[in-house]
Amino acid sequence: MYHNILVPISFDTERDISGPMKLAQILATPNAQVTLLHVVEHIPDYAISYMPNEYITEARKAIQTELDALASKLPNAHGVVIEGHSGRTILDWAETNKPDLIILASHRPGMQDLLLGSTATHVVRHAKCAVHVVR
């Protein structure tokens, strides 16, 4: 049983978040803290200039609303939205907040993932705590 669980959430259509959510509920102690973390990839400056000023603010609000809705389904859960490169940012957050388990959803790897690496692969290789990958 785990006391501090990190569940990175990707809203990509190919990722099923129900598995990690169920697993977090199963593996959590009764008073465990569960963090649902979504990493917003940095938008290059040249692309931001083509977007309305309020786009980023509104997108973050919408993501936070989705995370809060998911978090309401788990006891002691909360959602966090941060910006950065997904794999590195998940590891940085984990280094600061010291979860004892990270539960990641992963899609079936293809040739592109073998050449470039995926978020799940990066987290599994470099995390300093237990990592459970759900497919």
DRENPA-12630 format. One record per atom (N, C-alpha, C): residue number from 0; residue in three letters; atom name; y, z, x. Coordinates in Angstrom, 2 decimals. Atoms other than C-alpha are relative to their C-alpha. Layout:
N
<atom NUM,'ALA','CA',<Y,Z,X>>
...
END
This chain:
135
<atom 0,'MET','N',<-1.18,0.00,0.84>>
<atom 0,'MET','CA',<0.00,0.00,0.00>>
<atom 0,'MET','C',<1.25,0.00,0.89>>
<atom 1,'TYR','N',<-1.21,0.20,-0.79>>
<atom 1,'TYR','CA',<3.50,-0.88,1.19>>
<atom 1,'TYR','C',<1.22,0.63,-0.69>>
<atom 2,'HIS','N',<-1.18,-0.71,0.51>>
<atom 2,'HIS','CA',<6.83,0.94,0.82>>
<atom 2,'HIS','C',<1.27,-0.85,-0.04>>
<atom 3,'ASN','N',<-1.19,0.84,-0.10>>
<atom 3,'ASN','CA',<9.36,-1.77,1.71>>
<atom 3,'ASN','C',<-0.47,-1.45,0.13>>
<atom 4,'ILE','N',<0.55,1.36,0.04>>
<atom 4,'ILE','CA',<8.44,-5.32,0.73>>
<atom 4,'ILE','C',<1.13,-1.02,-0.13>>
<atom 5,'LEU','N',<-0.94,1.11,0.05>>
<atom 5,'LEU','CA',<10.43,-8.48,1.37>>
<atom 5,'LEU','C',<-0.72,-1.21,-0.58>>
<atom 6,'VAL','N',<0.56,1.20,0.59>>
<atom 6,'VAL','CA',<9.73,-11.49,-0.84>>
<atom 6,'VAL','C',<1.07,-1.09,0.04>>
<atom 7,'PRO','N',<-0.94,1.12,-0.02>>
<atom 7,'PRO','CA',<11.70,-14.57,0.24>>
<atom 7,'PRO','C',<-0.31,-0.94,-1.17>>
<atom 8,'ILE','N',<0.15,0.83,1.18>>
<atom 8,'ILE','CA',<12.27,-16.73,-2.82>>
<atom 8,'ILE','C',<0.63,-1.36,0.26>>
<atom 9,'SER','N',<-0.51,1.37,-0.06>>
<atom 9,'SER','CA',<12.61,-20.50,-2.70>>
<atom 9,'SER','C',<-0.11,-0.58,-1.39>>
<atom 10,'PHE','N',<0.02,0.58,1.33>>
<atom 10,'PHE','CA',<13.52,-22.30,-5.89>>
<atom 10,'PHE','C',<-0.42,-1.47,0.04>>
<atom 11,'ASP','N',<0.54,1.36,-0.08>>
<atom 11,'ASP','CA',<11.96,-25.57,-4.66>>
<atom 11,'ASP','C',<-1.10,-0.15,-1.04>>
<atom 12,'THR','N',<1.00,0.22,1.04>>
<atom 12,'THR','CA',<9.77,-27.12,-7.33>>
<atom 12,'THR','C',<-1.43,0.09,0.53>>
<atom 13,'GLU','N',<1.35,-0.04,-0.56>>
<atom 13,'GLU','CA',<6.78,-27.25,-4.97>>
<atom 13,'GLU','C',<-0.47,1.41,0.35>>
<atom 14,'ARG','N',<0.37,-1.38,-0.31>>
<atom 14,'ARG','CA',<6.80,-23.48,-4.43>>
<atom 14,'ARG','C',<-0.20,0.77,-1.31>>
<atom 15,'ASP','N',<0.29,-0.83,1.17>>
<atom 15,'ASP','CA',<5.18,-21.22,-7.04>>
<atom 15,'ASP','C',<0.29,1.44,0.38>>
<atom 16,'ILE','N',<-0.38,-1.37,-0.36>>
<atom 16,'ILE','CA',<6.87,-17.81,-6.90>>
<atom 16,'ILE','C',<-0.76,1.05,-0.78>>
<atom 17,'SER','N',<0.73,-0.99,0.79>>
<atom 17,'SER','CA',<4.57,-16.19,-9.43>>
<atom 17,'SER','C',<-1.04,0.74,0.85>>
<atom 18,'GLY','N',<0.99,-0.64,-0.87>>
<atom 18,'GLY','CA',<1.90,-15.50,-6.78>>
<atom 18,'GLY','C',<0.60,1.12,0.86>>
<atom 19,'PRO','N',<-0.62,-1.06,-0.79>>
<atom 19,'PRO','CA',<4.19,-13.59,-4.39>>
<atom 19,'PRO','C',<0.51,1.16,-0.85>>
<atom 20,'MET','N',<-0.48,-1.06,0.88>>
<atom 20,'MET','CA',<5.70,-11.67,-7.31>>
<atom 20,'MET','C',<-1.14,0.91,-0.44>>
<atom 21,'LYS','N',<1.17,-0.78,0.43>>
<atom 21,'LYS','CA',<2.27,-10.58,-8.58>>
<atom 21,'LYS','C',<-0.54,0.83,1.16>>
<atom 22,'LEU','N',<0.52,-0.70,-1.16>>
<atom 22,'LEU','CA',<1.13,-9.67,-5.09>>
<atom 22,'LEU','C',<0.89,1.17,0.40>>
<atom 23,'ALA','N',<-0.93,-1.10,-0.31>>
<atom 23,'ALA','CA',<4.26,-7.57,-4.47>>
<atom 23,'ALA','C',<-0.25,1.16,-0.94>>
<atom 24,'GLN','N',<0.26,-1.05,0.97>>
<atom 24,'GLN','CA',<3.53,-5.65,-7.64>>
<atom 24,'GLN','C',<-1.32,0.72,0.29>>
<atom 25,'ILE','N',<1.32,-0.58,-0.30>>
<atom 25,'ILE','CA',<-0.11,-5.09,-6.63>>
<atom 25,'ILE','C',<0.04,0.86,1.26>>
<atom 26,'LEU','N',<0.02,-0.68,-1.31>>
<atom 26,'LEU','CA',<0.61,-4.03,-3.03>>
<atom 26,'LEU','C',<1.06,1.08,0.17>>
<atom 27,'ALA','N',<-1.09,-0.99,-0.12>>
<atom 27,'ALA','CA',<3.67,-1.85,-3.68>>
<atom 27,'ALA','C',<-0.47,1.39,-0.41>>
<atom 28,'THR','N',<0.20,-1.39,0.42>>
<atom 28,'THR','CA',<3.47,1.92,-3.76>>
<atom 28,'THR','C',<0.87,0.24,-1.23>>
<atom 29,'PRO','N',<-0.79,-0.23,1.21>>
<atom 29,'PRO','CA',<4.90,3.47,-6.94>>
<atom 29,'PRO','C',<1.52,0.03,0.23>>
<atom 30,'ASN','N',<-1.44,-0.07,-0.27>>
<atom 30,'ASN','CA',<8.32,4.04,-5.30>>
<atom 30,'ASN','C',<0.46,-1.04,1.01>>
<atom 31,'ALA','N',<-0.33,1.02,-1.00>>
<atom 31,'ALA','CA',<8.35,0.93,-3.10>>
<atom 31,'ALA','C',<1.29,-0.72,-0.35>>
<atom 32,'GLN','N',<-1.19,0.83,0.14>>
<atom 32,'GLN','CA',<11.55,-0.99,-2.55>>
<atom 32,'GLN','C',<-0.42,-1.45,0.21>>
<atom 33,'VAL','N',<0.34,1.42,-0.11>>
<atom 33,'VAL','CA',<11.10,-4.73,-3.18>>
<atom 33,'VAL','C',<1.30,-0.79,0.02>>
<atom 34,'THR','N',<-1.19,0.84,-0.12>>
<atom 34,'THR','CA',<13.75,-7.19,-2.03>>
<atom 34,'THR','C',<-0.40,-1.45,-0.18>>
<atom 35,'LEU','N',<0.17,1.43,0.19>>
<atom 35,'LEU','CA',<13.81,-10.74,-3.36>>
<atom 35,'LEU','C',<1.17,-0.67,0.71>>
<atom 36,'LEU','N',<-1.03,0.57,-0.88>>
<atom 36,'LEU','CA',<15.71,-12.73,-0.73>>
<atom 36,'LEU','C',<0.02,-1.51,-0.14>>
<atom 37,'HIS','N',<-0.16,1.46,0.01>>
<atom 37,'HIS','CA',<17.06,-16.23,-1.15>>
<atom 37,'HIS','C',<0.99,-0.37,1.09>>
<atom 38,'VAL','N',<-0.87,0.47,-1.09>>
<atom 38,'VAL','CA',<18.53,-18.01,1.86>>
<atom 38,'VAL','C',<0.60,-1.34,-0.41>>
<atom 39,'VAL','N',<-0.72,1.24,0.28>>
<atom 39,'VAL','CA',<21.17,-20.61,1.10>>
<atom 39,'VAL','C',<0.26,-0.68,1.33>>
<atom 40,'GLU','N',<-0.22,0.74,-1.24>>
<atom 40,'GLU','CA',<21.12,-23.24,3.80>>
<atom 40,'GLU','C',<1.48,-0.32,0.17>>
<atom 41,'HIS','N',<-1.40,0.30,-0.31>>
<atom 41,'HIS','CA',<24.47,-23.78,5.50>>
<atom 41,'HIS','C',<0.29,-1.47,-0.31>>
<atom 42,'ILE','N',<-0.41,1.37,0.32>>
<atom 42,'ILE','CA',<26.26,-26.84,4.17>>
<atom 42,'ILE','C',<0.98,-0.45,1.08>>
<atom 43,'PRO','N',<-0.90,0.47,-1.06>>
<atom 43,'PRO','CA',<27.86,-28.90,6.93>>
<atom 43,'PRO','C',<1.43,-0.21,-0.52>>
<atom 44,'ASP','N',<-1.41,0.12,0.37>>
<atom 44,'ASP','CA',<31.66,-29.02,6.92>>
<atom 44,'ASP','C',<0.35,-1.36,-0.59>>
<atom 45,'TYR','N',<-0.33,1.33,0.52>>
<atom 45,'TYR','CA',<31.75,-32.77,6.36>>
<atom 45,'TYR','C',<-0.46,-0.16,-1.45>>
<atom 46,'ALA','N',<0.49,0.10,1.38>>
<atom 46,'ALA','CA',<29.72,-32.36,3.14>>
<atom 46,'ALA','C',<0.81,0.88,-0.94>>
<atom 47,'ILE','N',<-0.77,-0.91,0.84>>
<atom 47,'ILE','CA',<31.74,-29.41,1.83>>
<atom 47,'ILE','C',<1.30,-0.65,-0.47>>
<atom 48,'SER','N',<-1.27,0.63,0.37>>
<atom 48,'SER','CA',<34.87,-31.53,1.82>>
<atom 48,'SER','C',<-0.13,-0.91,-1.22>>
<atom 49,'TYR','N',<0.23,0.84,1.18>>
<atom 49,'TYR','CA',<33.30,-33.68,-0.93>>
<atom 49,'TYR','C',<-0.37,0.81,-1.24>>
<atom 50,'MET','N',<0.41,-0.86,1.11>>
<atom 50,'MET','CA',<32.44,-30.71,-3.16>>
<atom 50,'MET','C',<1.21,0.73,-0.58>>
<atom 51,'PRO','N',<-1.08,-0.81,0.57>>
<atom 51,'PRO','CA',<34.69,-28.87,-5.61>>
<atom 51,'PRO','C',<0.08,1.36,0.69>>
<atom 52,'ASN','N',<-0.21,-1.27,-0.70>>
<atom 52,'ASN','CA',<36.17,-25.67,-4.14>>
<atom 52,'ASN','C',<-0.87,1.12,-0.52>>
<atom 53,'GLU','N',<0.76,-1.10,0.59>>
<atom 53,'GLU','CA',<34.32,-23.41,-6.55>>
<atom 53,'GLU','C',<-1.51,-0.23,0.03>>
<atom 54,'TYR','N',<1.43,0.32,0.02>>
<atom 54,'TYR','CA',<30.91,-25.08,-6.02>>
<atom 54,'TYR','C',<-0.86,1.08,0.65>>
<atom 55,'ILE','N',<0.82,-0.98,-0.74>>
<atom 55,'ILE','CA',<29.59,-22.63,-3.42>>
<atom 55,'ILE','C',<0.00,1.35,-0.71>>
<atom 56,'THR','N',<-0.09,-1.28,0.71>>
<atom 56,'THR','CA',<30.84,-19.57,-5.31>>
<atom 56,'THR','C',<-0.85,-0.03,-1.26>>
<atom 57,'GLU','N',<0.76,0.11,1.24>>
<atom 57,'GLU','CA',<29.33,-20.77,-8.59>>
<atom 57,'GLU','C',<-1.50,-0.12,0.27>>
<atom 58,'ALA','N',<1.42,0.14,-0.35>>
<atom 58,'ALA','CA',<26.04,-21.76,-6.92>>
<atom 58,'ALA','C',<-0.59,1.35,0.40>>
<atom 59,'ARG','N',<0.49,-1.34,-0.40>>
<atom 59,'ARG','CA',<25.70,-18.31,-5.32>>
<atom 59,'ARG','C',<-0.15,0.92,-1.20>>
<atom 60,'LYS','N',<0.09,-0.81,1.21>>
<atom 60,'LYS','CA',<26.40,-16.64,-8.68>>
<atom 60,'LYS','C',<-1.24,-0.37,-0.80>>
<atom 61,'ALA','N',<1.17,0.46,0.76>>
<atom 61,'ALA','CA',<23.73,-18.76,-10.37>>
<atom 61,'ALA','C',<-1.30,0.45,0.67>>
<atom 62,'ILE','N',<1.19,-0.45,-0.73>>
<atom 62,'ILE','CA',<21.20,-17.95,-7.66>>
<atom 62,'ILE','C',<-0.19,1.50,-0.15>>
<atom 63,'GLN','N',<0.09,-1.46,0.15>>
<atom 63,'GLN','CA',<22.01,-14.24,-7.85>>
<atom 63,'GLN','C',<-0.49,0.37,-1.39>>
<atom 64,'THR','N',<0.44,-0.24,1.38>>
<atom 64,'THR','CA',<21.54,-14.35,-11.63>>
<atom 64,'THR','C',<-1.50,-0.23,-0.12>>
<atom 65,'GLU','N',<1.44,0.29,0.02>>
<atom 65,'GLU','CA',<18.10,-15.96,-11.17>>
<atom 65,'GLU','C',<-0.79,1.10,0.72>>
<atom 66,'LEU','N',<0.70,-1.06,-0.75>>
<atom 66,'LEU','CA',<17.11,-13.38,-8.55>>
<atom 66,'LEU','C',<-0.01,1.31,-0.78>>
<atom 67,'ASP','N',<-0.07,-1.22,0.80>>
<atom 67,'ASP','CA',<18.29,-10.52,-10.76>>
<atom 67,'ASP','C',<-0.99,-0.04,-1.15>>
<atom 68,'ALA','N',<0.98,0.15,1.09>>
<atom 68,'ALA','CA',<16.17,-11.88,-13.63>>
<atom 68,'ALA','C',<-1.42,0.20,0.52>>
<atom 69,'LEU','N',<1.33,-0.20,-0.61>>
<atom 69,'LEU','CA',<13.12,-12.03,-11.35>>
<atom 69,'LEU','C',<-0.20,1.46,0.38>>
<atom 70,'ALA','N',<0.11,-1.39,-0.45>>
<atom 70,'ALA','CA',<13.84,-8.58,-9.93>>
<atom 70,'ALA','C',<-0.21,0.96,-1.16>>
<atom 71,'SER','N',<0.17,-0.88,1.16>>
<atom 71,'SER','CA',<13.97,-7.08,-13.42>>
<atom 71,'SER','C',<-1.46,0.11,-0.43>>
<atom 72,'LYS','N',<1.43,-0.01,0.35>>
<atom 72,'LYS','CA',<10.24,-7.85,-13.71>>
<atom 72,'LYS','C',<-0.82,0.92,0.91>>
<atom 73,'LEU','N',<0.68,-0.89,-0.94>>
<atom 73,'LEU','CA',<9.36,-5.53,-10.79>>
<atom 73,'LEU','C',<0.75,1.32,0.09>>
<atom 74,'PRO','N',<-0.70,-1.28,-0.18>>
<atom 74,'PRO','CA',<10.10,-1.81,-10.46>>
<atom 74,'PRO','C',<0.65,0.08,1.38>>
<atom 75,'ASN','N',<-0.73,-0.22,-1.25>>
<atom 75,'ASN','CA',<12.65,-0.92,-7.76>>
<atom 75,'ASN','C',<0.27,-1.29,0.78>>
<atom 76,'ALA','N',<-0.26,1.28,-0.68>>
<atom 76,'ALA','CA',<13.38,-4.58,-7.01>>
<atom 76,'ALA','C',<1.47,-0.38,-0.17>>
<atom 77,'HIS','N',<-1.36,0.53,0.09>>
<atom 77,'HIS','CA',<16.71,-6.23,-6.29>>
<atom 77,'HIS','C',<0.05,-1.32,0.73>>
<atom 78,'GLY','N',<-0.15,1.31,-0.62>>
<atom 78,'GLY','CA',<17.88,-9.67,-5.28>>
<atom 78,'GLY','C',<1.15,-0.03,0.98>>
<atom 79,'VAL','N',<-1.03,0.16,-1.04>>
<atom 79,'VAL','CA',<19.87,-10.63,-2.20>>
<atom 79,'VAL','C',<0.12,-1.49,0.32>>
<atom 80,'VAL','N',<-0.27,1.39,-0.39>>
<atom 80,'VAL','CA',<21.49,-14.00,-1.44>>
<atom 80,'VAL','C',<0.76,0.03,1.31>>
<atom 81,'ILE','N',<-0.70,0.09,-1.28>>
<atom 81,'ILE','CA',<22.44,-14.78,2.14>>
<atom 81,'ILE','C',<-0.01,-1.46,0.47>>
<atom 82,'GLU','N',<-0.11,1.37,-0.49>>
<atom 82,'GLU','CA',<23.36,-17.90,4.08>>
<atom 82,'GLU','C',<-0.56,-0.09,1.41>>
<atom 83,'GLY','N',<0.51,0.25,-1.34>>
<atom 83,'GLY','CA',<21.64,-19.36,7.12>>
<atom 83,'GLY','C',<-1.17,-0.94,-0.01>>
<atom 84,'HIS','N',<1.23,0.78,-0.12>>
<atom 84,'HIS','CA',<18.59,-21.21,8.37>>
<atom 84,'HIS','C',<-1.14,0.87,-0.53>>
<atom 85,'SER','N',<0.95,-0.84,0.72>>
<atom 85,'SER','CA',<15.69,-20.01,6.23>>
<atom 85,'SER','C',<-0.92,0.83,0.90>>
<atom 86,'GLY','N',<0.94,-0.75,-0.84>>
<atom 86,'GLY','CA',<13.12,-19.04,8.88>>
<atom 86,'GLY','C',<0.69,1.05,0.86>>
<atom 87,'ARG','N',<-0.72,-0.92,-0.88>>
<atom 87,'ARG','CA',<15.55,-17.45,11.32>>
<atom 87,'ARG','C',<0.68,1.11,-0.80>>
<atom 88,'THR','N',<-0.72,-0.98,0.79>>
<atom 88,'THR','CA',<17.55,-15.69,8.60>>
<atom 88,'THR','C',<-0.94,1.02,-0.63>>
<atom 89,'ILE','N',<1.00,-0.94,0.53>>
<atom 89,'ILE','CA',<14.45,-14.17,6.99>>
<atom 89,'ILE','C',<-0.39,1.00,1.08>>
<atom 90,'LEU','N',<0.37,-0.87,-1.12>>
<atom 90,'LEU','CA',<13.44,-12.79,10.39>>
<atom 90,'LEU','C',<1.14,0.95,0.38>>
<atom 91,'ASP','N',<-1.15,-0.85,-0.31>>
<atom 91,'ASP','CA',<16.95,-11.49,11.09>>
<atom 91,'ASP','C',<0.16,1.11,-1.05>>
<atom 92,'TRP','N',<-0.10,-1.00,1.07>>
<atom 92,'TRP','CA',<17.06,-9.74,7.70>>
<atom 92,'TRP','C',<-1.11,1.04,0.16>>
<atom 93,'ALA','N',<1.13,-0.92,-0.19>>
<atom 93,'ALA','CA',<13.63,-8.24,8.36>>
<atom 93,'ALA','C',<0.23,0.92,1.20>>
<atom 94,'GLU','N',<-0.28,-0.82,-1.18>>
<atom 94,'GLU','CA',<14.71,-7.01,11.79>>
<atom 94,'GLU','C',<0.98,1.12,-0.34>>
<atom 95,'THR','N',<-1.00,-0.98,0.39>>
<atom 95,'THR','CA',<17.68,-5.20,10.25>>
<atom 95,'THR','C',<-0.52,1.00,-1.03>>
<atom 96,'ASN','N',<0.40,-0.83,1.15>>
<atom 96,'ASN','CA',<16.00,-3.85,7.10>>
<atom 96,'ASN','C',<-1.41,0.56,0.08>>
<atom 97,'LYS','N',<1.32,-0.57,-0.31>>
<atom 97,'LYS','CA',<12.51,-3.10,8.49>>
<atom 97,'LYS','C',<-0.99,0.04,-1.17>>
<atom 98,'PRO','N',<1.06,-0.03,1.00>>
<atom 98,'PRO','CA',<10.18,-4.17,5.66>>
<atom 98,'PRO','C',<-1.34,0.21,0.69>>
<atom 99,'ASP','N',<1.33,-0.13,-0.59>>
<atom 99,'ASP','CA',<6.55,-3.27,6.24>>
<atom 99,'ASP','C',<-0.91,-1.14,-0.45>>
<atom 100,'LEU','N',<0.75,1.18,0.43>>
<atom 100,'LEU','CA',<5.38,-6.46,4.48>>
<atom 100,'LEU','C',<0.97,-1.08,-0.44>>
<atom 101,'ILE','N',<-0.71,1.18,0.49>>
<atom 101,'ILE','CA',<6.76,-9.96,3.94>>
<atom 101,'ILE','C',<-1.02,-0.83,-0.75>>
<atom 102,'ILE','N',<0.90,0.84,0.80>>
<atom 102,'ILE','CA',<5.16,-12.00,1.16>>
<atom 102,'ILE','C',<0.72,-1.33,-0.23>>
<atom 103,'LEU','N',<-0.59,1.33,0.07>>
<atom 103,'LEU','CA',<5.87,-15.75,1.36>>
<atom 103,'LEU','C',<-0.84,-0.94,-0.83>>
<atom 104,'ALA','N',<0.70,1.12,0.63>>
<atom 104,'ALA','CA',<4.98,-18.65,-0.89>>
<atom 104,'ALA','C',<0.05,-1.17,0.97>>
<atom 105,'SER','N',<0.02,1.16,-0.88>>
<atom 105,'SER','CA',<3.96,-21.77,0.97>>
<atom 105,'SER','C',<-0.64,-1.17,-0.73>>
<atom 106,'HIS','N',<0.63,1.20,0.54>>
<atom 106,'HIS','CA',<3.20,-25.32,-0.02>>
<atom 106,'HIS','C',<-1.09,-0.46,0.96>>
<atom 107,'ARG','N',<1.03,0.55,-0.89>>
<atom 107,'ARG','CA',<0.30,-27.27,1.41>>
<atom 107,'ARG','C',<0.71,-0.80,1.10>>
<atom 108,'PRO','N',<-0.72,0.69,-1.07>>
<atom 108,'PRO','CA',<1.44,-28.45,4.84>>
<atom 108,'PRO','C',<-0.39,-1.47,0.11>>
<atom 109,'GLY','N',<0.23,1.42,-0.25>>
<atom 109,'GLY','CA',<1.81,-32.14,5.52>>
<atom 109,'GLY','C',<0.30,-0.31,1.46>>
<atom 110,'MET','N',<-0.24,0.40,-1.38>>
<atom 110,'MET','CA',<2.29,-34.11,8.70>>
<atom 110,'MET','C',<1.40,0.41,0.47>>
<atom 111,'GLN','N',<-1.36,-0.39,-0.38>>
<atom 111,'GLN','CA',<6.04,-33.40,8.68>>
<atom 111,'GLN','C',<0.04,1.47,0.41>>
<atom 112,'ASP','N',<0.01,-1.42,-0.34>>
<atom 112,'ASP','CA',<5.34,-29.65,8.71>>
<atom 112,'ASP','C',<-0.68,0.25,1.33>>
<atom 113,'LEU','N',<0.69,-0.18,-1.28>>
<atom 113,'LEU','CA',<2.97,-30.01,11.63>>
<atom 113,'LEU','C',<0.90,-0.36,1.16>>
<atom 114,'LEU','N',<-0.88,0.43,-1.08>>
<atom 114,'LEU','CA',<5.62,-31.77,13.67>>
<atom 114,'LEU','C',<1.26,0.84,0.09>>
<atom 115,'LEU','N',<-1.27,-0.71,0.02>>
<atom 115,'LEU','CA',<8.71,-29.82,12.60>>
<atom 115,'LEU','C',<-0.13,1.50,-0.20>>
<atom 116,'GLY','N',<0.18,-1.41,0.30>>
<atom 116,'GLY','CA',<7.30,-26.47,11.54>>
<atom 116,'GLY','C',<0.57,0.33,-1.36>>
<atom 117,'SER','N',<-0.48,-0.40,1.31>>
<atom 117,'SER','CA',<7.78,-24.77,8.20>>
<atom 117,'SER','C',<0.54,1.42,0.08>>
<atom 118,'THR','N',<-0.53,-1.36,0.06>>
<atom 118,'THR','CA',<9.52,-21.57,7.18>>
<atom 118,'THR','C',<-1.13,1.01,0.11>>
<atom 119,'ALA','N',<1.11,-0.95,-0.02>>
<atom 119,'ALA','CA',<6.21,-19.82,6.55>>
<atom 119,'ALA','C',<-0.61,0.10,1.40>>
<atom 120,'THR','N',<0.57,-0.01,-1.35>>
<atom 120,'THR','CA',<4.84,-20.84,9.96>>
<atom 120,'THR','C',<0.91,0.78,0.95>>
<atom 121,'HIS','N',<-0.96,-0.68,-0.88>>
<atom 121,'HIS','CA',<8.00,-19.61,11.69>>
<atom 121,'HIS','C',<-0.03,1.51,-0.23>>
<atom 122,'VAL','N',<0.01,-1.42,0.32>>
<atom 122,'VAL','CA',<7.94,-16.27,9.88>>
<atom 122,'VAL','C',<-1.31,0.65,0.45>>
<atom 123,'VAL','N',<1.31,-0.55,-0.41>>
<atom 123,'VAL','CA',<4.20,-15.72,10.47>>
<atom 123,'VAL','C',<-0.06,0.19,1.51>>
<atom 124,'ARG','N',<0.08,-0.06,-1.46>>
<atom 124,'ARG','CA',<4.56,-16.42,14.19>>
<atom 124,'ARG','C',<0.91,1.07,0.61>>
<atom 125,'HIS','N',<-1.01,-0.84,-0.65>>
<atom 125,'HIS','CA',<7.61,-14.23,14.80>>
<atom 125,'HIS','C',<0.29,1.33,-0.67>>
<atom 126,'ALA','N',<-0.29,-1.26,0.69>>
<atom 126,'ALA','CA',<7.66,-11.39,12.26>>
<atom 126,'ALA','C',<-0.62,1.18,0.72>>
<atom 127,'LYS','N',<0.49,-1.22,-0.65>>
<atom 127,'LYS','CA',<7.23,-7.86,13.56>>
<atom 127,'LYS','C',<-0.70,0.93,-0.99>>
<atom 128,'CYS','N',<0.72,-0.77,1.01>>
<atom 128,'CYS','CA',<5.54,-6.67,10.37>>
<atom 128,'CYS','C',<-1.11,-0.88,-0.59>>
<atom 129,'ALA','N',<1.05,0.77,0.65>>
<atom 129,'ALA','CA',<2.62,-7.79,8.22>>
<atom 129,'ALA','C',<0.63,-1.11,-0.85>>
<atom 130,'VAL','N',<-0.46,1.13,0.80>>
<atom 130,'VAL','CA',<3.06,-11.19,6.56>>
<atom 130,'VAL','C',<-1.19,-0.51,-0.81>>
<atom 131,'HIS','N',<1.03,0.53,0.87>>
<atom 131,'HIS','CA',<1.06,-12.42,3.59>>
<atom 131,'HIS','C',<0.53,-1.31,-0.57>>
<atom 132,'VAL','N',<-0.40,1.31,0.50>>
<atom 132,'VAL','CA',<1.26,-16.14,2.76>>
<atom 132,'VAL','C',<-0.84,-0.34,-1.21>>
<atom 133,'VAL','N',<0.67,0.32,1.26>>
<atom 133,'VAL','CA',<0.42,-17.18,-0.79>>
<atom 133,'VAL','C',<0.15,-1.49,-0.27>>
<atom 134,'ARG','N',<-0.06,1.42,0.38>>
<atom 134,'ARG','CA',<-0.50,-20.75,-1.76>>
<atom 134,'ARG','C',<-0.39,-0.15,-1.42>>
END
